[in-house]
Amino acid sequence: MSKGIITVVGQDRVGIIAEVCTYLAKHKVNILDISQTIVQGYFNMMMVVDISEITESFSDVVDDLEQLGHKIGVAIKLQHENIFKKMHRL
């Protein structure tokens, strides 16, 4: 299984989760774990996802999610799990 880490950060508003999850479902990205919180009006979500079934290239999905973020007013980032682990190890 190939995993990715998605982060979503921005001003809270209705529909952020729906927009992101709709994109993921259409592109065969399965959500394995999800955590979200709102702190003083700022939305923050982190997902661990299975990217084994995507039909586009990984970089296309990264670009699409970034564009979706711009459209809905948040920052969306997708990283391979192994890159995320290397960047965040102590």
Biopython code that builds the backbone (N, CA, C, O; Angstrom):
import numpy as np
from Bio.PDB.StructureBuilder import StructureBuilder

atoms = [
    (1, "MET", "N", (0.838, -1.174, 0.000)),
    (1, "MET", "CA", (0.000, 0.000, 0.000)),
    (1, "MET", "C", (0.882, 1.237, 0.000)),
    (1, "MET", "O", (1.836, 1.338, 0.771)),
    (2, "SER", "N", (0.558, 2.151, -0.853)),
    (2, "SER", "CA", (1.266, 3.421, -0.924)),
    (2, "SER", "C", (0.433, 4.480, -0.210)),
    (2, "SER", "O", (-0.738, 4.682, -0.530)),
    (3, "LYS", "N", (1.054, 5.157, 0.769)),
    (3, "LYS", "CA", (0.324, 6.125, 1.576)),
    (3, "LYS", "C", (0.810, 7.546, 1.336)),
    (3, "LYS", "O", (1.963, 7.785, 0.976)),
    (4, "GLY", "N", (-0.110, 8.479, 1.549)),
    (4, "GLY", "CA", (0.207, 9.891, 1.479)),
    (4, "GLY", "C", (-0.341, 10.600, 2.700)),
    (4, "GLY", "O", (-1.213, 10.083, 3.399)),
    (5, "ILE", "N", (0.179, 11.787, 2.945)),
    (5, "ILE", "CA", (-0.291, 12.645, 4.025)),
    (5, "ILE", "C", (-0.837, 13.915, 3.381)),
    (5, "ILE", "O", (-0.140, 14.591, 2.623)),
    (6, "ILE", "N", (-2.091, 14.229, 3.691)),
    (6, "ILE", "CA", (-2.721, 15.452, 3.190)),
    (6, "ILE", "C", (-2.942, 16.382, 4.363)),
    (6, "ILE", "O", (-3.469, 15.971, 5.397)),
    (7, "THR", "N", (-2.540, 17.646, 4.209)),
    (7, "THR", "CA", (-2.838, 18.667, 5.202)),
    (7, "THR", "C", (-3.677, 19.755, 4.534)),
    (7, "THR", "O", (-3.465, 20.113, 3.375)),
    (8, "VAL", "N", (-4.631, 20.264, 5.299)),
    (8, "VAL", "CA", (-5.517, 21.326, 4.820)),
    (8, "VAL", "C", (-5.573, 22.379, 5.919)),
    (8, "VAL", "O", (-5.935, 22.072, 7.054)),
    (9, "VAL", "N", (-5.217, 23.619, 5.591)),
    (9, "VAL", "CA", (-5.179, 24.694, 6.577)),
    (9, "VAL", "C", (-5.768, 25.960, 5.967)),
    (9, "VAL", "O", (-5.482, 26.294, 4.817)),
    (10, "GLY", "N", (-6.599, 26.668, 6.747)),
    (10, "GLY", "CA", (-7.136, 27.944, 6.278)),
    (10, "GLY", "C", (-8.256, 28.433, 7.163)),
    (10, "GLY", "O", (-8.601, 27.802, 8.162)),
    (11, "GLN", "N", (-8.823, 29.572, 6.784)),
    (11, "GLN", "CA", (-9.976, 30.114, 7.495)),
    (11, "GLN", "C", (-11.104, 29.105, 7.436)),
    (11, "GLN", "O", (-11.361, 28.524, 6.382)),
    (12, "ASP", "N", (-11.780, 28.888, 8.551)),
    (12, "ASP", "CA", (-12.879, 27.941, 8.583)),
    (12, "ASP", "C", (-14.066, 28.473, 7.788)),
    (12, "ASP", "O", (-14.362, 29.668, 7.801)),
    (13, "ARG", "N", (-14.733, 27.559, 7.100)),
    (13, "ARG", "CA", (-15.980, 27.868, 6.398)),
    (13, "ARG", "C", (-16.699, 26.557, 6.127)),
    (13, "ARG", "O", (-16.100, 25.484, 6.202)),
    (14, "VAL", "N", (-17.953, 26.643, 5.819)),
    (14, "VAL", "CA", (-18.758, 25.465, 5.517)),
    (14, "VAL", "C", (-18.274, 24.816, 4.218)),
    (14, "VAL", "O", (-18.020, 25.513, 3.235)),
    (15, "GLY", "N", (-18.147, 23.490, 4.209)),
    (15, "GLY", "CA", (-17.900, 22.751, 2.984)),
    (15, "GLY", "C", (-16.475, 22.341, 2.686)),
    (15, "GLY", "O", (-16.234, 21.678, 1.677)),
    (16, "ILE", "N", (-15.521, 22.710, 3.524)),
    (16, "ILE", "CA", (-14.124, 22.361, 3.235)),
    (16, "ILE", "C", (-13.956, 20.844, 3.163)),
    (16, "ILE", "O", (-13.415, 20.319, 2.189)),
    (17, "ILE", "N", (-14.416, 20.151, 4.188)),
    (17, "ILE", "CA", (-14.259, 18.695, 4.222)),
    (17, "ILE", "C", (-14.979, 18.064, 3.038)),
    (17, "ILE", "O", (-14.445, 17.161, 2.395)),
    (18, "ALA", "N", (-16.181, 18.532, 2.748)),
    (18, "ALA", "CA", (-16.959, 17.984, 1.626)),
    (18, "ALA", "C", (-16.224, 18.145, 0.303)),
    (18, "ALA", "O", (-16.173, 17.204, -0.490)),
    (19, "GLU", "N", (-15.660, 19.307, 0.054)),
    (19, "GLU", "CA", (-14.938, 19.560, -1.210)),
    (19, "GLU", "C", (-13.729, 18.645, -1.342)),
    (19, "GLU", "O", (-13.514, 18.037, -2.391)),
    (20, "VAL", "N", (-12.949, 18.549, -0.289)),
    (20, "VAL", "CA", (-11.730, 17.735, -0.330)),
    (20, "VAL", "C", (-12.090, 16.255, -0.483)),
    (20, "VAL", "O", (-11.511, 15.559, -1.317)),
    (21, "CYS", "N", (-13.035, 15.777, 0.314)),
    (21, "CYS", "CA", (-13.405, 14.359, 0.268)),
    (21, "CYS", "C", (-14.062, 13.978, -1.057)),
    (21, "CYS", "O", (-13.876, 12.858, -1.532)),
    (22, "THR", "N", (-14.817, 14.878, -1.656)),
    (22, "THR", "CA", (-15.413, 14.621, -2.972)),
    (22, "THR", "C", (-14.318, 14.424, -4.009)),
    (22, "THR", "O", (-14.384, 13.491, -4.808)),
    (23, "TYR", "N", (-13.306, 15.299, -4.004)),
    (23, "TYR", "CA", (-12.180, 15.135, -4.932)),
    (23, "TYR", "C", (-11.504, 13.786, -4.710)),
    (23, "TYR", "O", (-11.245, 13.053, -5.665)),
    (24, "LEU", "N", (-11.220, 13.458, -3.454)),
    (24, "LEU", "CA", (-10.515, 12.216, -3.154)),
    (24, "LEU", "C", (-11.305, 10.999, -3.626)),
    (24, "LEU", "O", (-10.733, 10.084, -4.218)),
    (25, "ALA", "N", (-12.594, 10.980, -3.376)),
    (25, "ALA", "CA", (-13.428, 9.842, -3.796)),
    (25, "ALA", "C", (-13.430, 9.695, -5.318)),
    (25, "ALA", "O", (-13.340, 8.581, -5.834)),
    (26, "LYS", "N", (-13.532, 10.803, -6.030)),
    (26, "LYS", "CA", (-13.553, 10.754, -7.502)),
    (26, "LYS", "C", (-12.237, 10.244, -8.075)),
    (26, "LYS", "O", (-12.205, 9.718, -9.187)),
    (27, "HIS", "N", (-11.156, 10.396, -7.324)),
    (27, "HIS", "CA", (-9.837, 10.018, -7.830)),
    (27, "HIS", "C", (-9.278, 8.773, -7.143)),
    (27, "HIS", "O", (-8.077, 8.508, -7.196)),
    (28, "LYS", "N", (-10.167, 8.014, -6.496)),
    (28, "LYS", "CA", (-9.826, 6.718, -5.895)),
    (28, "LYS", "C", (-8.747, 6.817, -4.814)),
    (28, "LYS", "O", (-7.900, 5.933, -4.678)),
    (29, "VAL", "N", (-8.795, 7.901, -4.055)),
    (29, "VAL", "CA", (-7.915, 8.065, -2.906)),
    (29, "VAL", "C", (-8.728, 7.693, -1.672)),
    (29, "VAL", "O", (-9.735, 8.336, -1.377)),
    (30, "ASN", "N", (-8.301, 6.661, -0.950)),
    (30, "ASN", "CA", (-9.033, 6.177, 0.216)),
    (30, "ASN", "C", (-8.483, 6.816, 1.486)),
    (30, "ASN", "O", (-7.274, 6.819, 1.713)),
    (31, "ILE", "N", (-9.376, 7.356, 2.311)),
    (31, "ILE", "CA", (-8.976, 7.961, 3.581)),
    (31, "ILE", "C", (-8.828, 6.853, 4.622)),
    (31, "ILE", "O", (-9.782, 6.132, 4.913)),
    (32, "LEU", "N", (-7.623, 6.726, 5.180)),
    (32, "LEU", "CA", (-7.340, 5.718, 6.196)),
    (32, "LEU", "C", (-7.509, 6.269, 7.608)),
    (32, "LEU", "O", (-7.941, 5.559, 8.516)),
    (33, "ASP", "N", (-7.165, 7.539, 7.779)),
    (33, "ASP", "CA", (-7.284, 8.193, 9.077)),
    (33, "ASP", "C", (-7.452, 9.683, 8.834)),
    (33, "ASP", "O", (-6.894, 10.237, 7.886)),
    (34, "ILE", "N", (-8.221, 10.320, 9.694)),
    (34, "ILE", "CA", (-8.485, 11.752, 9.518)),
    (34, "ILE", "C", (-8.614, 12.416, 10.881)),
    (34, "ILE", "O", (-9.203, 11.859, 11.807)),
    (35, "SER", "N", (-8.057, 13.612, 10.987)),
    (35, "SER", "CA", (-8.163, 14.416, 12.192)),
    (35, "SER", "C", (-8.384, 15.855, 11.754)),
    (35, "SER", "O", (-7.702, 16.352, 10.858)),
    (36, "GLN", "N", (-9.342, 16.521, 12.392)),
    (36, "GLN", "CA", (-9.553, 17.921, 12.052)),
    (36, "GLN", "C", (-9.897, 18.694, 13.309)),
    (36, "GLN", "O", (-10.495, 18.163, 14.245)),
    (37, "THR", "N", (-9.510, 19.950, 13.310)),
    (37, "THR", "CA", (-9.801, 20.821, 14.438)),
    (37, "THR", "C", (-9.954, 22.252, 13.929)),
    (37, "THR", "O", (-9.491, 22.599, 12.842)),
    (38, "ILE", "N", (-10.600, 23.050, 14.726)),
    (38, "ILE", "CA", (-10.733, 24.475, 14.436)),
    (38, "ILE", "C", (-10.195, 25.217, 15.650)),
    (38, "ILE", "O", (-10.655, 25.003, 16.771)),
    (39, "VAL", "N", (-9.228, 26.084, 15.423)),
    (39, "VAL", "CA", (-8.614, 26.864, 16.490)),
    (39, "VAL", "C", (-8.759, 28.332, 16.146)),
    (39, "VAL", "O", (-8.198, 28.801, 15.155)),
    (40, "GLN", "N", (-9.511, 29.060, 16.960)),
    (40, "GLN", "CA", (-9.733, 30.498, 16.777)),
    (40, "GLN", "C", (-10.096, 30.841, 15.331)),
    (40, "GLN", "O", (-9.575, 31.800, 14.760)),
    (41, "GLY", "N", (-10.987, 30.052, 14.753)),
    (41, "GLY", "CA", (-11.473, 30.330, 13.403)),
    (41, "GLY", "C", (-10.628, 29.767, 12.282)),
    (41, "GLY", "O", (-10.959, 29.955, 11.111)),
    (42, "TYR", "N", (-9.542, 29.077, 12.609)),
    (42, "TYR", "CA", (-8.686, 28.470, 11.587)),
    (42, "TYR", "C", (-8.919, 26.963, 11.549)),
    (42, "TYR", "O", (-8.860, 26.276, 12.569)),
    (43, "PHE", "N", (-9.184, 26.478, 10.348)),
    (43, "PHE", "CA", (-9.449, 25.069, 10.107)),
    (43, "PHE", "C", (-8.127, 24.365, 9.857)),
    (43, "PHE", "O", (-7.277, 24.871, 9.125)),
    (44, "ASN", "N", (-7.950, 23.186, 10.468)),
    (44, "ASN", "CA", (-6.741, 22.397, 10.274)),
    (44, "ASN", "C", (-7.152, 20.929, 10.182)),
    (44, "ASN", "O", (-7.790, 20.399, 11.092)),
    (45, "MET", "N", (-6.784, 20.275, 9.079)),
    (45, "MET", "CA", (-7.115, 18.864, 8.902)),
    (45, "MET", "C", (-5.876, 18.126, 8.408)),
    (45, "MET", "O", (-5.099, 18.635, 7.600)),
    (46, "MET", "N", (-5.720, 16.910, 8.924)),
    (46, "MET", "CA", (-4.639, 16.037, 8.469)),
    (46, "MET", "C", (-5.243, 14.681, 8.166)),
    (46, "MET", "O", (-6.032, 14.154, 8.951)),
    (47, "MET", "N", (-4.873, 14.116, 7.028)),
    (47, "MET", "CA", (-5.368, 12.807, 6.625)),
    (47, "MET", "C", (-4.206, 11.911, 6.249)),
    (47, "MET", "O", (-3.217, 12.363, 5.671)),
    (48, "VAL", "N", (-4.336, 10.636, 6.584)),
    (48, "VAL", "CA", (-3.461, 9.606, 6.042)),
    (48, "VAL", "C", (-4.315, 8.903, 4.996)),
    (48, "VAL", "O", (-5.416, 8.441, 5.294)),
    (49, "VAL", "N", (-3.806, 8.823, 3.774)),
    (49, "VAL", "CA", (-4.599, 8.290, 2.666)),
    (49, "VAL", "C", (-3.843, 7.193, 1.924)),
    (49, "VAL", "O", (-2.613, 7.160, 1.901)),
    (50, "ASP", "N", (-4.616, 6.301, 1.323)),
    (50, "ASP", "CA", (-4.071, 5.257, 0.457)),
    (50, "ASP", "C", (-4.133, 5.783, -0.973)),
    (50, "ASP", "O", (-5.212, 6.057, -1.499)),
    (51, "ILE", "N", (-2.968, 5.920, -1.594)),
    (51, "ILE", "CA", (-2.903, 6.454, -2.957)),
    (51, "ILE", "C", (-2.569, 5.363, -3.979)),
    (51, "ILE", "O", (-2.180, 5.658, -5.109)),
    (52, "SER", "N", (-2.725, 4.106, -3.572)),
    (52, "SER", "CA", (-2.375, 2.982, -4.450)),
    (52, "SER", "C", (-3.229, 2.896, -5.706)),
    (52, "SER", "O", (-2.764, 2.402, -6.733)),
    (53, "GLU", "N", (-4.465, 3.368, -5.643)),
    (53, "GLU", "CA", (-5.409, 3.188, -6.747)),
    (53, "GLU", "C", (-5.557, 4.408, -7.656)),
    (53, "GLU", "O", (-6.367, 4.382, -8.583)),
    (54, "ILE", "N", (-4.793, 5.476, -7.412)),
    (54, "ILE", "CA", (-4.960, 6.669, -8.263)),
    (54, "ILE", "C", (-4.583, 6.328, -9.706)),
    (54, "ILE", "O", (-3.661, 5.554, -9.964)),
    (55, "THR", "N", (-5.324, 6.931, -10.633)),
    (55, "THR", "CA", (-5.072, 6.656, -12.049)),
    (55, "THR", "C", (-4.217, 7.741, -12.694)),
    (55, "THR", "O", (-3.578, 7.499, -13.718)),
    (56, "GLU", "N", (-4.200, 8.933, -12.103)),
    (56, "GLU", "CA", (-3.331, 10.000, -12.598)),
    (56, "GLU", "C", (-1.947, 9.856, -11.961)),
    (56, "GLU", "O", (-1.739, 9.024, -11.078)),
    (57, "SER", "N", (-1.027, 10.666, -12.415)),
    (57, "SER", "CA", (0.286, 10.669, -11.771)),
    (57, "SER", "C", (0.164, 11.332, -10.397)),
    (57, "SER", "O", (-0.727, 12.151, -10.172)),
    (58, "PHE", "N", (1.053, 10.978, -9.497)),
    (58, "PHE", "CA", (1.057, 11.566, -8.163)),
    (58, "PHE", "C", (1.183, 13.081, -8.256)),
    (58, "PHE", "O", (0.494, 13.806, -7.539)),
    (59, "SER", "N", (2.051, 13.563, -9.128)),
    (59, "SER", "CA", (2.249, 15.015, -9.243)),
    (59, "SER", "C", (0.993, 15.719, -9.756)),
    (59, "SER", "O", (0.736, 16.863, -9.380)),
    (60, "ASP", "N", (0.206, 15.057, -10.609)),
    (60, "ASP", "CA", (-1.053, 15.650, -11.064)),
    (60, "ASP", "C", (-2.042, 15.784, -9.906)),
    (60, "ASP", "O", (-2.738, 16.794, -9.796)),
    (61, "VAL", "N", (-2.103, 14.772, -9.048)),
    (61, "VAL", "CA", (-2.995, 14.832, -7.891)),
    (61, "VAL", "C", (-2.539, 15.936, -6.936)),
    (61, "VAL", "O", (-3.367, 16.673, -6.401)),
    (62, "VAL", "N", (-1.227, 16.053, -6.719)),
    (62, "VAL", "CA", (-0.680, 17.122, -5.882)),
    (62, "VAL", "C", (-1.109, 18.479, -6.440)),
    (62, "VAL", "O", (-1.589, 19.333, -5.694)),
    (63, "ASP", "N", (-0.940, 18.678, -7.742)),
    (63, "ASP", "CA", (-1.313, 19.944, -8.383)),
    (63, "ASP", "C", (-2.810, 20.199, -8.303)),
    (63, "ASP", "O", (-3.237, 21.317, -8.013)),
    (64, "ASP", "N", (-3.607, 19.166, -8.557)),
    (64, "ASP", "CA", (-5.070, 19.306, -8.486)),
    (64, "ASP", "C", (-5.521, 19.732, -7.092)),
    (64, "ASP", "O", (-6.364, 20.617, -6.948)),
    (65, "LEU", "N", (-4.954, 19.097, -6.068)),
    (65, "LEU", "CA", (-5.337, 19.445, -4.699)),
    (65, "LEU", "C", (-4.915, 20.868, -4.352)),
    (65, "LEU", "O", (-5.638, 21.584, -3.659)),
    (66, "GLU", "N", (-3.752, 21.272, -4.829)),
    (66, "GLU", "CA", (-3.304, 22.643, -4.590)),
    (66, "GLU", "C", (-4.260, 23.635, -5.253)),
    (66, "GLU", "O", (-4.613, 24.652, -4.657)),
    (67, "GLN", "N", (-4.678, 23.339, -6.484)),
    (67, "GLN", "CA", (-5.633, 24.203, -7.186)),
    (67, "GLN", "C", (-6.988, 24.210, -6.495)),
    (67, "GLN", "O", (-7.625, 25.259, -6.395)),
    (68, "LEU", "N", (-7.433, 23.055, -6.019)),
    (68, "LEU", "CA", (-8.684, 22.992, -5.271)),
    (68, "LEU", "C", (-8.588, 23.874, -4.030)),
    (68, "LEU", "O", (-9.531, 24.593, -3.699)),
    (69, "GLY", "N", (-7.461, 23.819, -3.354)),
    (69, "GLY", "CA", (-7.250, 24.661, -2.181)),
    (69, "GLY", "C", (-7.395, 26.132, -2.504)),
    (69, "GLY", "O", (-8.046, 26.872, -1.766)),
    (70, "HIS", "N", (-6.786, 26.566, -3.610)),
    (70, "HIS", "CA", (-6.913, 27.967, -4.027)),
    (70, "HIS", "C", (-8.379, 28.317, -4.277)),
    (70, "HIS", "O", (-8.846, 29.389, -3.891)),
    (71, "LYS", "N", (-9.088, 27.413, -4.917)),
    (71, "LYS", "CA", (-10.498, 27.634, -5.251)),
    (71, "LYS", "C", (-11.361, 27.804, -4.000)),
    (71, "LYS", "O", (-12.260, 28.645, -3.976)),
    (72, "ILE", "N", (-11.089, 27.005, -2.959)),
    (72, "ILE", "CA", (-11.935, 27.045, -1.767)),
    (72, "ILE", "C", (-11.321, 27.850, -0.613)),
    (72, "ILE", "O", (-11.896, 27.912, 0.473)),
    (73, "GLY", "N", (-10.165, 28.461, -0.846)),
    (73, "GLY", "CA", (-9.582, 29.376, 0.131)),
    (73, "GLY", "C", (-8.780, 28.747, 1.250)),
    (73, "GLY", "O", (-8.701, 29.300, 2.347)),
    (74, "VAL", "N", (-8.182, 27.588, 0.981)),
    (74, "VAL", "CA", (-7.321, 26.937, 1.967)),
    (74, "VAL", "C", (-6.038, 26.468, 1.281)),
    (74, "VAL", "O", (-5.949, 26.460, 0.054)),
    (75, "ALA", "N", (-5.058, 26.082, 2.074)),
    (75, "ALA", "CA", (-3.828, 25.491, 1.538)),
    (75, "ALA", "C", (-3.929, 23.975, 1.697)),
    (75, "ALA", "O", (-4.105, 23.470, 2.806)),
    (76, "ILE", "N", (-3.817, 23.252, 0.576)),
    (76, "ILE", "CA", (-3.858, 21.789, 0.613)),
    (76, "ILE", "C", (-2.527, 21.264, 0.099)),
    (76, "ILE", "O", (-2.073, 21.632, -0.984)),
    (77, "LYS", "N", (-1.914, 20.404, 0.889)),
    (77, "LYS", "CA", (-0.641, 19.785, 0.513)),
    (77, "LYS", "C", (-0.757, 18.270, 0.609)),
    (77, "LYS", "O", (-1.345, 17.742, 1.553)),
    (78, "LEU", "N", (-0.197, 17.581, -0.366)),
    (78, "LEU", "CA", (-0.113, 16.119, -0.356)),
    (78, "LEU", "C", (1.347, 15.733, -0.487)),
    (78, "LEU", "O", (2.052, 16.206, -1.378)),
    (79, "GLN", "N", (1.797, 14.856, 0.425)),
    (79, "GLN", "CA", (3.167, 14.341, 0.379)),
    (79, "GLN", "C", (3.123, 12.828, 0.492)),
    (79, "GLN", "O", (2.233, 12.269, 1.134)),
    (80, "HIS", "N", (4.092, 12.167, -0.138)),
    (80, "HIS", "CA", (4.259, 10.733, 0.098)),
    (80, "HIS", "C", (4.590, 10.539, 1.576)),
    (80, "HIS", "O", (5.288, 11.358, 2.174)),
    (81, "GLU", "N", (4.092, 9.461, 2.158)),
    (81, "GLU", "CA", (4.327, 9.185, 3.570)),
    (81, "GLU", "C", (5.818, 9.137, 3.899)),
    (81, "GLU", "O", (6.232, 9.656, 4.936)),
    (82, "ASN", "N", (6.632, 8.523, 3.038)),
    (82, "ASN", "CA", (8.066, 8.400, 3.333)),
    (82, "ASN", "C", (8.755, 9.766, 3.372)),
    (82, "ASN", "O", (9.663, 9.968, 4.179)),
    (83, "ILE", "N", (8.345, 10.701, 2.523)),
    (83, "ILE", "CA", (8.912, 12.056, 2.545)),
    (83, "ILE", "C", (8.473, 12.769, 3.818)),
    (83, "ILE", "O", (9.278, 13.425, 4.479)),
    (84, "PHE", "N", (7.198, 12.638, 4.158)),
    (84, "PHE", "CA", (6.670, 13.251, 5.377)),
    (84, "PHE", "C", (7.431, 12.755, 6.593)),
    (84, "PHE", "O", (7.814, 13.554, 7.447)),
    (85, "LYS", "N", (7.657, 11.455, 6.688)),
    (85, "LYS", "CA", (8.383, 10.885, 7.826)),
    (85, "LYS", "C", (9.803, 11.422, 7.906)),
    (85, "LYS", "O", (10.275, 11.761, 8.991)),
    (86, "LYS", "N", (10.489, 11.503, 6.770)),
    (86, "LYS", "CA", (11.872, 12.007, 6.772)),
    (86, "LYS", "C", (11.934, 13.467, 7.204)),
    (86, "LYS", "O", (12.861, 13.871, 7.905)),
    (87, "MET", "N", (10.946, 14.259, 6.786)),
    (87, "MET", "CA", (10.943, 15.685, 7.113)),
    (87, "MET", "C", (10.611, 15.935, 8.586)),
    (87, "MET", "O", (11.006, 16.961, 9.141)),
    (88, "HIS", "N", (9.884, 15.001, 9.228)),
    (88, "HIS", "CA", (9.396, 15.235, 10.575)),
    (88, "HIS", "C", (10.006, 14.324, 11.635)),
    (88, "HIS", "O", (9.484, 14.219, 12.745)),
    (89, "ARG", "N", (11.100, 13.672, 11.294)),
    (89, "ARG", "CA", (11.729, 12.830, 12.309)),
    (89, "ARG", "C", (12.594, 13.692, 13.224)),
    (89, "ARG", "O", (13.065, 14.764, 12.843)),
    (90, "LEU", "N", (12.784, 13.194, 14.432)),
    (90, "LEU", "CA", (13.564, 13.956, 15.425)),
    (90, "LEU", "C", (15.025, 13.635, 15.337)),
    (90, "LEU", "O", (15.824, 14.184, 16.096)),
]
sb = StructureBuilder()
sb.init_structure("model")
sb.init_model(0)
sb.init_chain("A")
sb.init_seg("    ")
for serial, (resi, resn, name, xyz) in enumerate(atoms, 1):
    if name == "N":
        sb.init_residue(resn, " ", resi, " ")
    sb.init_atom(name, np.array(xyz, "f"), 0.0, 1.0, " ", f" {name:<3s}", serial, name[0])
structure = sb.get_structure()
